Amino acid sequence: MDVSGFVNERVRSLPGPSDFAWSSEQTRSSFQIDLRRRLGQLLGLPEEDLCDLRSEVTHSADLDGFRRETVSFFSRPGLRVYGYLLVPQGLSGPREAVLCFPGHGRGVDSIVGIPPEGAPRPEDYSETYQADFAIQCVRQGYVTLAIEQISFGHRCSNEAWKTGGSSCHEDSMAALMVGETMTGWRVWDAIRAIDYLQTRPEVDPGRIATMGISGGGLTSLFTAALDERVHTAVVSGYFNTFRDSILSIRHCVDNYVPGLLNLIEMPDLVGLIAPRRLFVESGKDDDIFPVAAFERAVQRAREIYDAFGVPEHFGAEVFDGGHRFDGEGAFRFLKSAISG
């Protein structure tokens, strides 16, 4: 038997939907608590006391319809998070907020309308893969925090920065060597970003959503599963099954968590989000997250939300195109979910 055959046999023995107690109202809450704890341990989330955020605003600019602040804060001792806070002009009180995560590429600049050096003027510039979705959020009236994920853009190694790539490989290997994971590092940054948003007077602390594309979709999904303060999660270009995507198609090493499939399949992560709101989208021609597996994962997600008695809290859409952010159905769902 070759390695692929061995892996397939091993996968067949892993937990399936019947192993998860989403249909039992009596055991659901305690099951969520235990599974959330085990997932956090598997990702290597820190257990030490929270460090002081020591947040800073280092630059502020008034743009067309919103203010963009360059912000930073500490998520762990010695680890500073970098990002942009976009605040709609004319804000009259605390507003719903969206925490945005970019996918692989140039990093956070790609979702806030900042072009690479030498590109056309900002008003003429757009990256179709990520579609400046943080700009779309603020233009729809949401306070928007877009953070740079570890190993992308402003937080990658100097060598990767020079070539416009990421330092995911070396950083993910370093995480594994100290018994942690890149997923855990990025999710912890997101959890602390929610802490930061809750310090801002512009933000309604009970109405915070997460949104991400591809590797940012991973962070959006896992953060919502692990942090109950997430009101609504939007996941683009990621929701699928681990068996049919991460395990079957070549992906960046930052996607891999040792032992994760021994604990849970991706669709059952939805049981850690329900009854809160979740919207997932995928392109029918996405070549790294197959649409057939997306549709199977969506069916499982619907079964879970039905079990929780809130089928309307879940939404999904397949759009024409490949691996990119679409957002048409996502923004309709978000408006109804977080503003309704």
N, C-alpha and C positions, 0 to 999 in steps of 0.2 A: 504494500500500500504506500503511495507517495504521500508527501506532506499534505497536499490539498485534501486527499481522501481521508487521512487521519483527522484533519481539522473538521471536516464535515461530520464524521462519526462522533467526534467530541461535542460538537455543537448540538447534535440531536439529543444528547443527554442532559442539556442545560434546562433551566427553569422555563416553563411555558405559562400561558395565561391562567391555567387552572391553579397555579401555585400562589396566586395573589388574591387577597381577601377583599376585593373592592365591593363585592355584592352584599357583604354582610354589614349592615349598619351597626350592629353591636360591637364588632371587632375592628371596624374600619379605622377609627381614630387611633387606637393603640398600635395597629399595624402600620399606619403612616408614620407615627412617631419612631417606631423601631426601625423601619426601613430607611427613613430619613437619616437616622443616626448612623446606620451601617453604611449608607451611601457616602455620607460625609467622611467617615473613617477611610473608606476605600479611596476617595479622592485625595486624602491627606489634608483635609481642612485643618487649620490650626486650632488648638484647644486652649492656647494661652489667653490671658486677658487682652481685651482690645487695646491697641495703642491709641494715643491721641492723634486725631486726624491732622492737626496742624495745617489746616487748609490755607491756601493762598490764592488770590486773584492777581495775576501778573500783567494782564493787559485787558483792555476793554475797548470795543469799537462799536459804534452805532452803524448798522447796515440797513438794507432795505426792509423795513418792517420788524426788525428785531435787533437786540444787542447781543454781541458775541463776546463772552469773557473767556480768557485763557485761564484755566484753573488747575490746581494740583492739590493733592492731599496724600497722607501716608495710609497705606492699607496694612502694613506690617512694619516693625522697626527696620529702618534702612531701605524700605521699598516705597517709592513715591509713584502715585498714579497721576497721569497727565491727561487733560482733556479740554473740552470746550463746553461751556454752559451757554445755551441759546435761550434768550428771554424775549417773548413777544412784546412789542411796544404797546403802551397803553394798558398795561396790566393793572386791574383794579383791586386784586386780592389774590390769595393763594389759588393756584391753578393746578390742574392735573399735569403730571410730569411723565416723560418717557426717557428711559435710560437706554442708550443706543450702543451697539457693539459692531464694529466693522468686521468684515471677513478678510481673508488673505488678500494682500495687495499693498498699496502704499500706506495703509493704516487709516487712522481716524480722519486725516485731512480729506480722504476720499468721500466721506459722508457729510461733510460740512461745507462743501463747495470751495475748498482751497485747492487750486490747481498746482501741479508740479511746476518747478521753475522752468520758464521758457514756454509754457503752455499758453493758450489764448487767455484773454481777460476772464476773470471769474464769472461774469454774467454770460459768457459764451461757452463756459466749460462745464462738462458733465461726464462722469464715468458711468456708462450704461449698466455695468454689472452691479454697482451699489446704488446708483440712481440718486445720490445725495439724499438718502432717506432721512437723515437727521434734519436737513433743511425742510423736507416735506413735513416733518413733525412740527417744527416751530411755525411754519406757515399755516398749519391747521390749528394753531393756538395753544400748543402744548409747550410748557417749559421743558427744554430738552438738554440732557447731559449726554454728550458723546465722549466716551473714554477710549484711550489707546490701550489695546490689549498687549500684554507682555509678548515680546518678540516681533511686534509689528511697528512700522513707522518710527515714531519718536522713542520707542522703547526696545528697539532691536540693537544688535551689536553694531559697532562702528563699521565693520566690513560689510555687513548686510545693508546698512544704510547707504553706503557708497554705490552699491549695485541695484538698489531699489527693491531688494528682496526682504525676506524675514530671517530671523535667527531661531526659528522654531525647533530645528533639529537639535542644535547644541543645548538650547535652553531646556527642551523637554527631557533630554538625556540627563541633564544636571538635576532636574526635578526628581526623576526616577532614582538617581543615585543617592538622594537624601530621603528616599521613602515617600516622596510626594508626587504630584502629577501636574502637568500644565493645565489640565481642566480645573483642578483644584485651585491653582494659583489664580487663574482668570476669574473663577466664580467668587473667590474671596475678595478680589478687587471689586467685583460687582456688588457684593454684599456691603462692603465699606462705602461704595458709591451711593448706595441707598441711604446709609448713615449720613453721608454728606448732603444729599438732597433734602433730608429731613431737617437739616440745620438752616436751610434757605427759606426766608420768609415768603418767597414767591411760590412755594410748593405746598400743595395739599398733601400732607404726609400719608394719608390713607388712600391716595389715588396715584400710585406710581406703577407704571408699566415698564416692561422690558421689550426690546426689539433688536433683532440681529439677523444678518445674512450669513449663510455658510458657517464658517468657524464662529462668527458672531451669533448665529442661530443656536449653535451648541451652547454658548454661554447664556443666552436668553432662556433656553429650555432648562438647563441644569440649575440656574439661579432661581427660577420660579419654583422648581421642585424642592429646593432646599431652604428658601426664604419665604415664609408665608406673608411677608409684607408686600410681595409682588401682587398687585391687584389683577393685572392682565398681562399675558405674555404673547408676543408675536414672534413666530419662528419661520424664517424664510430660507429655502434652499438647504435644509438640514434634516427635517423630520422624516424618518424612514424606519427601517429595521437595521440594527447593527449587522445582522447576518448578511443582508443584501447590499449594504453600502460599505461601511467601515471595514468589515471583515472580507468582503469579496472584491473590492475595487481599490486600487492604490490611492491612499490618502496621506496627507501630512501626518507625521508622527505625533503631532500635538492632539490628535483625535483619540489616541489609544490610552486606555486605563487598565492596568493589570487586574484581572479577575472580574471585570465589570459584568461580562456575560454570565458569570457564575451567580451573580446577584439578580440581574434584571435585564430585560430587553427594552429597547428604547420606547416602544408604545406604552409599556406599563409605567414609565416615568410619569405619564399623564395622571396616574392615580395619586401622585404626590402633589399635583397642582389642583385637581378638582377638589371642591366645587368652584374654585376660582376660575377665571376666564382664560381661554387659550385659543389662539388662531394660528393655523399652519398653512403654508403655501409652498407649491413646488411647480417648476416648469415641466411641461410634458416631455420635453426633449433634454432634460437634465441628465448628463452622462455620468455623473458621479453619485447621484442619489436617485435611483431608478423610480420612475413614476408608478410602476406596478406595485413595488414594495411600499411606496408612499401611500397608495390607496389601501393596501392591506393594513398599514399602520393606522390610517385614519379610521378604518372600520373598527379596529380594536379600541381606539380612543373614544369613538362614539358609544361603544358598549360600556366603557367605564363611566362616561358622563351620564348615560342612561341609568346606570346602577346608582349613581349619586343623586338622581332625580332632577338633574339640571341640564338636559340635552342642549338647551339654548346657550349655554355657557361655552360651547365648543363650536368652532367654525373651521372650515378648510376650503381650499381652492386650488385647482390645477389651472395654470394659465399657459397660453401659447408662448413658447420660447424655451431657452435652456437654463443654465445655472446663473440666475440673476435675481435681483429683488424686483418684484412687481408692485405689490402694495394696494392694488385697486380694492380688492375685497378686504384686505387687512385694515385699511383705514376706515372703511365703513363699519367693520366689526368693532374696532377700537373706539370709535365715536359712540356707538351704542353701549359698549360695555363699560367704559370708564367715565363717560359723561352722562350716562342715562340715570 
